[in-house]
Amino acid sequence: MTARILVVDDVDANVRLLQAKLSAEYFDVLTATDGETALAKAAADQPDLVLLDVMMPGLDGFEVCRRLKAGAATRHIPVVLVTALDGREDRIRGLEAGADDFLAKPLDDLMLFARVRSLTQLKASIEELRKREESGRRMGLLEGEAVRQKSTGGRVLVIDDQARQAERISAELSSDHRVTVMADPEKALTAARGPVDLIIINGASDTFDGLKLVAQIRSNAISRAAPILVVVDPHERPRVVKALELGANDILPRPIDPQELAARCRTLIRHKRYADSLRNKLDHSLEMAVTDPLTGLHNRRYLLGQLEPLVAHAGGGGAPAAVLLLDIDHFKAINDSFGHDAGDEVLVEFAVRVATNFRAVDLPCRYGGEEFVVIMPETRLEDAQAIADRIRAQVAGTPFMVMEGRESLSVTISIGVAATAGTGDSVEALLKRADSALYEAKEGGRNRVIAKAA
């Protein structure tokens, strides 16, 4: 099944008709004949779209939509109101209740399937982000609940060569959003790749093809996430359907109604910001998965992933790579004498010194406890040993200030150095050589550097 659709209508014949049409297009169809049942099924079954009749006894479609959009478990399910009502006030009321679109009775099959496919694709992309966020939350990489996104203060790009229409759109939106109007499609494509929350395109332009512009924006990796609202005559059915097929998120019928324009823009901007927040959380969770939370350096997991290709490259005849394994001498004594908070301060300050005393191409990581590793691409063993001795001297020569500057600690480090050994070498063998060299440095009196060749 391509998607799960919940059909809600108190007239059984209407339910059966919609169920038959959708099932013929391979949609999985759920049904409900009243508002309370619809709310329960939406929460329990998590459909990809709700087709909701407006005129029902008890809870009408407006109230059901409002409750769906207010519920944490259902607010991200797209809702299309199916209605025989054709008044402006009813459209505004539905949009303000959170509806994503309207379909008028009797239903136009072409419009029905175009809208269903467009909205279920949007739901699928959001759902994928939500699942990844939930995975990050279970792993402890994310904290806190999702925040309801604001729908004002958006950056809106209007692409329209009809000056009066563009000015009207800008005037209606400028009180709540930052609006930029462009008539040149090439300049507009460049602007669409910037920080934009919504793009409004005139689908009936005189000087450019608005639908081609939709396709170009969607085909670009930078701009494809921006929501697109196309202004078009609703009676131009092929153009409306094509706009949705090409990736337009919504259609604004001409002549433009100011309140409907504002309501549709608020909905699209809120959806965009929610998706952005999920992506940002995912980026943060990925960063946290490979970052040591105390020092801010990359962790052991990231280290191993970066070292593998360097060793393989060297084994294939490429440039050698070196690793430094650094250990803070007598670190346990620091914790025992001054407490773990002071020990953490030493670790953080040491991480700063390591990060600022190597080349930009070198990669410092916290290996575990008081041990750190620095990966040095394109570096021979003797060069790595000289650099290691420099950092050793810098640490020993500059005291660490801890406990808000009340204590000055003399800290030394021991370092084991190893470099790749060509064909047959491995990450494990390289790190083992560095560890063996570090052990010799410790046994030899600490505060020294030992390099070990293969």
Secondary structure, DSSP 8 states (H G I E B T S, - for coil): ---EEEEE-S-HHHHHHHHHHHHHTT-EEEEESSHHHHHHHHHHH--SEEEEES--SSS-HHHHHHHHHHSTTTTTS-EEEEES---HHHHHHHHHTT--EEEESS--HHHHHHHHHHHHHHHHHHHHHHHHHHHHHHTTS--S-------SS-EEEEE-S-HHHHHHHHHHHTTTSEEEEE--HHHHHHHHTSS-SEEEEETT-SSS-HHHHHHHHHHSTTTTTS-EEEEE-TT-HHHHHHHHHHT-SEEEESS--HHHHHHHHHHHHHHHHHHHHHHHHHHHHHHHHTB-TTT-SB-HHHHHHHHHHHHHHHHTT---EEEEEEEETTHHHHHHHH-HHHHHHHHHHHHHHHHHSS-TT-EEEEEETTEEEEEEET--HHHHHHHHHHHHHHHHHS-EEETTTTEEE---EEEEEEE--STT--HHHHHHHHHHHHHHHHHTTSS-EEE---
